[in-house]
Amino acid sequence: MNNPIIKQINSAIKSPPEICIVLGSGLGGFPEILKNKEYLLYSDIKGFPTTSVSGHVGQFIYGYLHDTPILCAQGRFHYYEGFSFEEVGIIVKTFNFYKPKKIIITNSVGCLRLDWNIGDFININKFIDFSFINSNSIKEYKLNENITNLKNGTYAYTIGPTYETSAEIKEIISCGGDVVGMSTFPEYLMCEQLNIEPLIISCLTNYGAGLINKEVKHTDVLENALKVEKKFENLIIDIIQNIVRQKI
């Protein structure tokens, strides 16, 4: 990790964070409940990349949930923005410097199961690499973490930035995908590289193309995520409290 980056972040925080969170599209409202907040724009951190995607503000927010110091990344990076997998993982690398009790990664995803409801949250315990970047075959990656009060699901990673066609959705479903998204997998690979076991939580914001008679739009993804903002807030609070009590 580039020490100047950490020094700049340290200038905005009072003590090392115990919990670090990557906030997905439309899920950036969580920091509002934190106390004694400090903000640091990515663009103000020399040597740190900036994000260009709608719904990703691009800043670190530090604050306290009760007595627990928390560092949030409001905005992430994507391979389709022109970053390498290594560069996409810079937020995880930054978090890892502080050796928090847990890194939580959240995202908004397309749901591939009609028996699941839009607005629900899913614990990701498996990835399918559907990008074909590093190989010509589909690879699977299993996570160890589970949350007892959430359904488990398999995240199929695609490059983007366009949404999948109905034919691609059918293929992903046939390979075992429960949800599909364009983020998080490179962050997970960085976690694996650094021997980190993250919690990965997905918000179901839309059904995949062809599953229902409705076009998939990014504005709808953001809107549906915002509708469950309070539900998301309560879920993350519950998870953090259980981590602090060493139940997760």
N, C-alpha and C positions, 0 to 999 in steps of 0.2 A: 504494500500500500504506500502511496506517495505521502510521506509525512506532512508536507505543506497542506494537503487537503485536510488531514486530520486536525492539524493545528488550527485551521480556519473554522472547522466545525466545533472544536473545543472552545473557541472563543464565544460561542453562542450557548453552551450548555454548562450546567453547574456541577453535575456529577455524572459518572458513566451510566448510560441507560441500562436498565435491567431487561426491558422488552423493546424489540425493534420491529417495526411493521412497515411493509410495503403496501400502500393503498392503491387499489385498482380503479379502473374507470368508473366514475360516479360514486365511489365509496370514500371520497376524500373529506367528508364531513366529520368523521370520528374525532379529529383533534380538537374540535370545538368544545368538547367536554373536559379537556385537559386544563389544569391550572398552571399559572405562572409560565405561560407559553413564550417561547423564543422562536423566531423564524429566520431561516437562512436560504435565500434563493440559490438554486444550482448555478445560475448565471453570475452570482457574486462570488462563487468559489473558483479560484484560479486553478485550472487544470481539470475541472469537472465538466462533463458533457451537459448539454441542455436538451430538454425534450420538446418535440414539435407536434404532439398529438392532442387533439381536443379532449378535454376531461382529465388531462395530466398537467397540473399547475407547474410543477417543477421546483420543489422546495423541500427542505427538511423542516420539520416542526418538532420542537422539544418541549416537553411539559410533564406534569405529574397527574397520575390517576391515584387519588388518595396520596400515599407516600411513595408510590412506585414511579421512578423516572422512566419516561418512554420517549423514544426517538422514532418519528414517523417519516417515511419518504412519500410525499404527496406528488406522485408522478414517477413513471418508470420509463425505461428505454426499450426499444424493440429492434429486432434484427432488420425489419423492413425499413427502418429509418436510416439504414446504412451503417449501423454498428455491428461489430463482430460479436459472437457469443461472449467472449471475454469482456468486451466493453459493456455489454448489457448487464453483466454480473457485477459492475462496479458498486452498486448500492449494497449488495450482499457482502462484498469485500470490505466496504466501509463499516457496515454493521459488525462484521466479524472482529474488527479491531478492538471493539469494546467487550467482547466475549459475554454477550447478554445471556440471560437464562433461556431465552427462546427468541427465534426469529419467526415472525408470522408473515406469510405472503398471501395477499388477497388479490382477487381478480374478478372481472365480469366475463361470463362465458355464454356460449350458445348451448342450449339444452338439446340432447339427442334422444331423450326418453319422454314420451307423451304421458307416462304415469308419474312424472315429476312436474312440479308446478313452478311457473315463473315467479321469482321472488324468494324461492327457497335457497338455502345455503348448503353446500356439499363439501365434505372433507375429501380432498384429493389424496388417494393412497396409491395411485399408479399413473404413469405417463405412457403415452404412445407417441413416439417421434414420427410424425407424419410429414416432416419437412423434406426428407430425402437429401438433406444438405451434406451429411457426413457418410451416407451409404445409400445404396439402392434398395434397401429393405427396411421394413418397419421394425423399429426396436422398442422394447418395453423396459420400463424402469419402475421398480417397486419402492414405496416409501414405508417406513416402519410406524409412523405416527397415525393414531386414530383418535377420534373424539366420539365418545359414547352416545351423545345426543344428536349426532348428525349422520346422515347417510354417507357411505363411502362411494367414491366414483373414480372413473378413469378419464384423465384429461388427454385429449388428442391435440397435439401441437401442430399448427400449420403456420406458414410464414406470414401470410397476409401481404399487403394491407387490405385486399379485397376479401369480402366474405365468400365462403365456399359455395359451389354450385350444388344443386340437389343431387347430382351424380356423385360428387365428392363426399357429400354427407352420407349417402347410402354406403359408400365404400368404407368410410370411417366407422359407421355403425357395425358393419360386417366384421371389422377388425377388433371390435370390443369397446369402442369409444362411447362414453356416457355424455361427455361434454366436449366442446371444441373451443379453442382460443388461440390467440396470436402472441401471447406473452408467457411469462412465468417459467416455461421449460428451461430457457437459458439460465435463469436465476437458480433454478433447481440444480442444474449441472454445476454451477459455481458452489452451491451448498455441498454437493457431493465431493467436489474437488477439495473443499476446505474441511471436510468431515463434519458438516453441520446437519442436524436433523430438524428441518423446519416444519412448521404447521402451514399447510396450504389450504386456504378456504376460497371456494368459488361461489359467486352469486349467479343464479340462473336468470339471465335478463332477456332471453329470446329463445325461440325454437329454431333449430337449424333449417336451412333452406329446403323447401319441399315438404316439410313435415306438417305445416299448416299453410293455409292460403293467405300468406302475408309476406311481403318483402322485408328482408332484414336491413335495418338502417341503424347507423351509429347513434343517431339522435334518440332512437327508441331504446337502445342499450343504456345510454346515460339516464334517460327518463325513468326507466324501470328500476335501475339501481337506486336512484334518488327516492323512489317510492318506498323502499325498504330500509332507508337510512337508519331509522330508529331501531329496527330489528337487528341490523348489522351492528349498531352501536352496543346494544345489549348483549349480543353474542360475543363480541370482542371483550367487553367488560368481564363477562363470565369466564371466558378463556383465560384472561390475564389473572383474574383472582385465583383460578385453579392452579395456574403456573406458579404464582407467588406462594400458594399453599403447598406446592410440590405435588399436586395431583395429576399434572400433565407433564 
